[in-house]
Amino acid sequence: MTEEQMNVYKMRITQAGIGEMTLIMLDMEMQWIEEALEAYDKQDMEEFIKCVDKAQSVQMELMNVLNMKNQVAVDVYSVFAFINKVLIRSKIKREPVDLERCKKLLERYHKSFE
């Protein structure tokens, strides 16, 4: 992610409410996954792992902020936990195991939160 892209996210964050924060985090995670896939295609394993780590950090934060007293949040948590496992598996295997699938799941949640 470029410095300019990071600055755009920072600007959005300073002006965001809780719903917008969720959208920003989903945007960031999808971008990190996309960059991981690009790094893998270029056979840049160091960059691939770095991007997957960043995506996983965002994923963990999304999981941590869910209100588990709400049944919908419990259901969302199970999908987010699956995505987290895929990210871990991708790092261990050093290949993008189901990352495209995870990106599509995140896109669906992004639409829902909009």
RAZI-V878056 format. One record per pair of residues at least 12 apart in sequence whose ideal C-beta (glycine too) atoms are under 6 Angstrom apart, sorted by sequence separation. I is the first residue (numbers start at 1). J is the second residue. D is the distance in whole Angstrom. If there is no record, write none. Layout:
# RAZI-V878056
I|J|D ; I|J|D
This chain:
# RAZI-V878056
12|24|5 ; 36|48|5 ; 39|51|6 ; 86|98|5 ; 36|51|4 ; 35|51|5 ; 36|52|5 ; 86|102|5 ; 63|80|5 ; 62|80|6 ; 32|51|5 ; 83|102|5 ; 32|54|4 ; 33|55|5 ; 32|55|4 ; 59|83|6 ; 59|84|5 ; 29|55|5 ; 29|58|4 ; 28|58|5 ; 29|59|6 ; 56|87|4 ; 55|87|6 ; 25|58|5 ; 52|87|6 ; 25|62|6 ; 52|90|5 ; 52|91|5 ; 49|91|6 ; 40|96|5 ; 37|96|6 ; 37|99|6 ; 33|99|5 ; 33|103|5 ; 30|103|6 ; 30|106|5 ; 29|106|6 ; 26|106|5 ; 26|110|5 ; 23|113|5 ; 22|113|5
